[in-house]
Amino acid sequence: MPFDQAQLLEQIAQIQQRIDQAVQRSQRDPASVRLIAVTKSHPMLRVNAVLAAGIHDVGENRVQEAEEKIALQTPAALAETRWHLIGHLQRNKARRAAKLFSLIHSIDSLKLAEILNRIVDEEAAVIPQPLPILLQVNVSGERSKDGFALAGGLRNPAWREFVAEVRAIAQLPLIDLQGFMTIAPYSDDVAGVVRPCFRALRDVRDALEQELDRHLPELSMGMSGDFEVAIEEGSTFVRVGTALFGAR
Ligand SMILES: *Cc1c(COP(=O)(O)O)cnc(C)c1O
């Protein structure tokens, strides 16, 4: 649907206000929550509109699509844009992804992290070291979701194995593990389904900070339908598409 800049500014202001209110309700620092505008399937025109509106965090779920959009940016615009990869990353696209994105939210195996670590070593001239990443965790148990399979979070029987894998990833010298990402089920049941999912990821993070004795500050959780709940549960990155741009 067509959408002009004035409308976009209004949508952004509304989302920002809802973010601020959720931040206040949960007595958090406003600077600790950042809005990522999810521009997948939207043309570069719309990415430029978002940037002009002062949002510099942009999310894409496919490497190819991001690459095409990034190629259209001027060096000055590119320097001001943080591109986030929020979709599944295939191993054969890891090299391109490492060169394009400021933060990859979707690392889902030790193997993929090891591959990235090697790539960062090989591409020292063009990829910053260490490379920031988040681990995607499927705490809901939905079969359609990517990520480390850890339904129920801490209570999952595979918890110790997961801890061992995260420890190994955290020890990779050229990777900077900053936290975790999840996608909640699409559900009206906030109290029974959505909130417990976000809470489970936060509990996973808190437990791993203890286990690894290091700070893991970032929690990427919350989309158009559930970002306020996610903020109440500790989200530091909300990934919003539909609520900004309308349906894809
Ligand atoms: C598409 C997408 C979003 C944004 O979803 P909306 O419901 O449009 O806000 C967020 N996160 C991921 C991983 C996505 O693929």
The ligand as an SDF file (V2000), in Angstrom:
LIG
                    3D

 15 15  0  0  0  0  0  0  0  0999 V2000
    9.3510  -10.0880    9.5960 C   0  0  0  0  0  0  0  0  0  0  0  0
   10.0370  -10.1950   10.8860 C   0  0  0  0  0  0  0  0  0  0  0  0
    9.8110   -9.2550   11.9100 C   0  0  0  0  0  0  0  0  0  0  0  0
    8.8110   -8.1220   11.8010 C   0  0  0  0  0  0  0  0  0  0  0  0
    7.5210   -8.6380   11.8820 O   0  0  0  0  0  0  0  0  0  0  0  0
    6.2290   -7.6800   11.9480 P   0  0  0  0  0  0  0  0  0  0  0  0
    5.1900   -8.5540   12.5290 O   0  0  0  0  0  0  0  0  0  0  0  0
    5.9580   -7.2750   10.5450 O   0  0  0  0  0  0  0  0  0  0  0  0
    6.5760   -6.5340   12.8100 O   0  0  0  0  0  0  0  0  0  0  0  0
   10.5120   -9.4070   13.0940 C   0  0  0  0  0  0  0  0  0  0  0  0
   11.4040  -10.4090   13.2750 N   0  0  0  0  0  0  0  0  0  0  0  0
   11.6420  -11.3350   12.3210 C   0  0  0  0  0  0  0  0  0  0  0  0
   12.6250  -12.4170   12.5840 C   0  0  0  0  0  0  0  0  0  0  0  0
   10.9700  -11.2590   11.1050 C   0  0  0  0  0  0  0  0  0  0  0  0
   11.2140  -12.1810   10.1680 O   0  0  0  0  0  0  0  0  0  0  0  0
  1  2  1  0
  2  3  1  0
  2 14  2  0
  3  4  1  0
  3 10  2  0
  4  5  1  0
  5  6  1  0
  6  7  2  0
  6  8  1  0
  6  9  1  0
 10 11  1  0
 11 12  2  0
 12 13  1  0
 12 14  1  0
 14 15  1  0
M  END
$$$$
